[in-house]
């Protein structure tokens, strides 16, 4: 039996938009994947610039269908239907 794959909408903001070259995309991950798995895919896809951004980013995880989002840096958190990548917007 094939693994179930979920399409996770990933939205990028600020430096994450620069590193990815886009504002949003859909990333296919096996069902039950966590933010660590998503991070691995994004670093493999976009390289060192994205790795630098993700090392300081927070994630707003939306479970989908009317759920409430959760802001986290915990990479063991399950990825939801949508994940916003939120790097620090200003220094200091």
C-alpha positions in Angstrom: 0.0 0.0 0.0 1.4 3.4 -0.9 2.0 6.1 1.7 -0.6 8.8 1.9 0.8 12.1 0.8 -0.5 15.4 2.0 -0.1 18.7 0.1 0.9 21.3 2.7 0.5 24.9 1.7 3.6 26.8 2.7 3.6 30.6 2.8 6.8 32.6 3.0 7.3 36.0 4.5 10.2 38.5 4.5 13.6 36.8 4.1 11.9 33.4 3.6 10.3 34.8 0.4 13.7 36.0 -0.8 15.3 32.6 -0.1 12.6 30.6 -1.8 11.9 33.0 -4.7 8.1 32.7 -4.2 5.4 33.7 -1.7 3.8 30.3 -1.4 3.9 26.8 -2.7 2.4 23.4 -2.0 4.9 20.8 -0.6 4.1 17.1 -0.7 4.9 15.2 2.5 3.8 11.9 3.9 0.8 12.1 6.2 1.9 12.7 9.8 5.1 14.6 8.9 6.4 17.1 11.3 8.0 20.5 10.8 11.4 18.9 10.9 10.5 16.9 7.8 9.2 20.1 6.1 12.4 22.0 7.1 14.5 19.2 5.5 12.6 19.4 2.2 12.9 23.2 2.1 16.6 23.2 2.8 17.2 20.6 0.2 15.2 22.6 -2.3 16.5 26.1 -1.6 19.9 25.5 0.0 22.0 27.5 2.5 20.0 30.7 2.2 16.8 28.9 3.3 18.8 27.1 6.0 19.9 30.4 7.5 16.3 31.7 7.5 14.8 28.6 9.0 17.4 28.5 11.8 15.8 31.7 13.3 12.2 31.3 11.9 9.0 30.6 13.7 6.1 28.6 12.1 2.4 29.4 12.2 0.8 26.0 11.8 -2.8 25.9 10.7 -4.5 22.5 11.1 -7.1 23.3 8.4 -10.9 23.4 8.3 -11.6 26.2 10.8 -8.9 25.2 13.3 -6.9 27.7 15.3 -3.3 28.4 14.3 -0.3 27.7 16.6 2.9 29.7 16.6 5.9 27.4 17.3 9.5 26.7 16.8 9.1 23.1 17.8 10.2 21.0 14.8 8.5 17.9 16.3 5.1 19.6 15.9 3.0 18.0 13.2 2.8 20.1 10.0 -0.8 21.2 9.3 -2.7 22.0 6.2 -0.9 25.3 6.0 2.4 26.4 7.5 3.6 30.1 7.4 7.3 30.6 7.7 7.9 33.7 9.8 11.5 34.9 10.1 12.3 37.8 12.4 11.0 40.9 10.7 13.4 43.4 12.3 16.7 43.2 14.1 17.5 44.1 17.7 
